[in-house]
């Protein structure tokens, strides 16, 4: 079977993408070492963990040495920002958000390019609505996601042998979303948001798109109809 590496796979959207790809792919489940990641690998027959800190570049480089061919790379790992205005966002916040959401993504892609080229692979970037427009308080996060959009567009232009898809979902019903809503001071209502399974299905459909087509961008917005 083809092989897929999914980052941020221990919970939420990443775990759902893994579950939906499991019937057709051997999986490498990316994430920091955790019981959740180990449980998911046990749940999904044939899955292995890729348990690294993506910002530890020496560790990542060592981990990818064993990967000679890779059919699918799904960049799902990421962090939100503190939702402060630009005037109150310290440099450390900018560094952290850009490091995790953009620089680590670019470096993992670079290190895996030989394996992706060998397989004629597919790179999927889980972006965000913030990668298309900026709302107040979201500037560092949006900057990182605009950067990921540029990374995807540049990779697509430079690597014609690969397929590169950017997925721009609206808000998703996840634990991270609960944290964000709490910071915003609102009551949480998951029915207002996209289900992880719905976004995962869009990712899987992109991966399974026949080879004569290149699914470049997918935009999903919640309808609030559950």
RARABEL-V301516 format. One record per backbone hydrogen bond with DSSP energy under -1.0 kcal/mol. CO is the residue of the C=O (numbers start at 1). NH is the residue of the N-H. If there is no record, write none. Layout:
co=(CO CO)
nh=(NH NH)
//
This chain:
co=(2 3 3 4 5 6 11 12 13 14 15 16 17 18 21 21 26 27 28 29 30 34 35 36 37 38 39 40 44 48 50 50 53 55 56 57 58 59 60 64 71 72 73 74 74 75 85 86 90 91 92 93 94 95 96 97 98 98 99 102 103 104 105 106 107 108 112 113 114 115 115 116 121 122 123 124 125 125 128 129 129 135 138 139 140 141 142 143 144 145 146 147 148 149 150 151 152 153 154 155 159 163 165 166 167 168 169 171 172 174 175 176 177 178 179 180 181 189 190 194 195 196 197 198 199 200 201 202 203 204 206 210 214 216 218 220)
nh=(26 71 72 28 74 30 15 16 17 18 19 20 21 22 24 25 4 48 6 50 9 38 39 40 41 42 43 44 47 29 31 52 56 57 60 61 62 63 64 67 122 5 124 7 76 126 88 89 94 95 96 97 98 99 100 101 102 103 104 106 107 108 109 110 111 112 116 117 118 70 119 121 163 73 165 75 127 167 131 132 133 138 142 143 144 145 146 147 148 149 150 151 152 153 154 155 156 157 158 159 162 123 125 218 127 220 129 194 174 178 179 180 181 182 183 184 186 192 193 173 199 200 201 202 203 204 205 206 207 208 209 213 216 166 168 170)
//
